[in-house]
């Protein structure tokens, strides 16, 4: 019995071996994450979500709707650090932190609205 060396499965554009840096570069190019308008849109999204939390605090006369602001603050910090990313790998990492923080904030908003309020 002879063992044949494993080969990696082909990926688009004919590359046989894809490392994380190549995948990050392709992701950044496809999602246009280096474009300043994308950063502006993400910051506006955070502002709208924060305004919703503040408006809910005023209308409910309770401080409970302010809980999701913690996740939005983390997402805001990640969005602020977008410009400082020098490599595509750093940018993908910061976008991932942004997306997870926004997802946790949205989840906490829905959880609070469903159970506590």
C-alpha positions in Angstrom: 0.0 0.0 0.0 1.4 3.3 -1.0 0.1 6.6 0.4 -0.4 9.5 -2.0 0.1 13.0 -0.7 -3.2 14.8 -0.2 -3.8 17.8 -2.4 -5.9 20.7 -1.5 -9.2 21.1 -3.3 -9.2 23.7 -6.1 -10.5 27.1 -5.3 -11.8 29.7 -7.7 -9.4 31.4 -10.1 -7.4 28.1 -10.4 -5.4 28.5 -7.1 -4.5 25.2 -5.5 -3.4 26.4 -2.1 -5.2 29.3 -0.5 -4.0 30.8 2.7 -5.8 33.1 5.0 -4.2 36.2 3.6 -5.4 35.4 0.1 -8.9 34.7 1.3 -8.9 38.0 3.3 -7.8 39.9 0.3 -10.5 38.4 -1.9 -13.1 39.1 0.8 -12.1 42.7 1.2 -12.1 43.2 -2.6 -15.5 41.6 -3.1 -17.2 43.3 -0.1 -15.4 46.6 -0.9 -14.4 47.0 2.7 -11.6 49.5 1.8 -14.1 51.9 0.4 -14.7 54.9 2.7 -18.4 54.9 1.9 -18.8 51.4 3.4 -17.2 52.7 6.6 -19.6 55.7 6.6 -22.6 53.4 6.1 -21.6 51.2 9.0 -21.1 54.2 11.3 -24.6 55.6 10.3 -26.0 52.1 11.1 -24.6 52.3 14.6 -26.0 55.8 15.1 -29.5 54.7 14.1 -29.3 51.7 16.4 -28.1 53.8 19.3 -30.9 56.3 18.6 -33.4 53.5 18.8 -32.0 52.5 22.2 -32.2 56.1 23.5 -35.7 56.6 22.1 -36.8 53.4 23.8 -35.3 54.5 27.1 -37.3 57.8 26.9 -40.6 56.2 25.9 -40.4 53.3 28.4 -39.1 55.5 31.2 -36.7 52.7 32.1 -32.9 52.3 31.8 -33.2 48.7 30.6 -33.1 49.6 26.8 -29.7 51.0 27.4 -28.2 47.5 27.8 -27.5 47.0 24.1 -25.4 50.1 24.0 -22.5 48.1 25.4 -22.4 46.0 22.3 -22.8 49.0 20.1 -19.9 50.7 21.8 -17.7 47.7 21.0 -18.9 47.8 17.4 -18.2 51.6 17.3 -14.7 51.0 18.5 -14.2 48.4 15.8 -15.6 50.8 13.2 -13.3 53.5 14.4 -10.3 51.2 14.0 -11.2 50.3 10.3 -9.1 53.2 9.1 -6.0 52.0 11.1 -6.0 48.5 9.5 -2.9 48.2 7.4 -3.5 44.7 6.1 -6.6 43.0 4.7 -6.3 40.4 7.5 -6.6 43.1 10.2 -9.6 44.7 8.3 -11.4 41.3 8.2 -10.8 40.8 11.9 -12.2 44.2 12.8 -15.2 43.8 10.5 -15.8 40.4 12.2 -15.7 42.1 15.7 -18.1 44.7 14.3 -20.5 42.2 13.0 -20.5 40.0 16.1 -21.0 43.1 18.4 -23.9 44.3 16.3 -25.5 40.8 16.2 -25.2 40.6 20.0 -26.7 44.0 20.4 -29.6 43.2 18.1 -30.2 39.9 20.0 -30.2 41.7 23.3 -32.6 44.3 22.0 -35.0 41.5 20.9 -34.5 39.6 24.2 -35.2 42.6 26.3 -38.3 43.5 24.3 -39.6 40.0 24.5 -39.0 39.1 28.1 -38.4 42.1 30.3 -40.5 44.9 28.8 
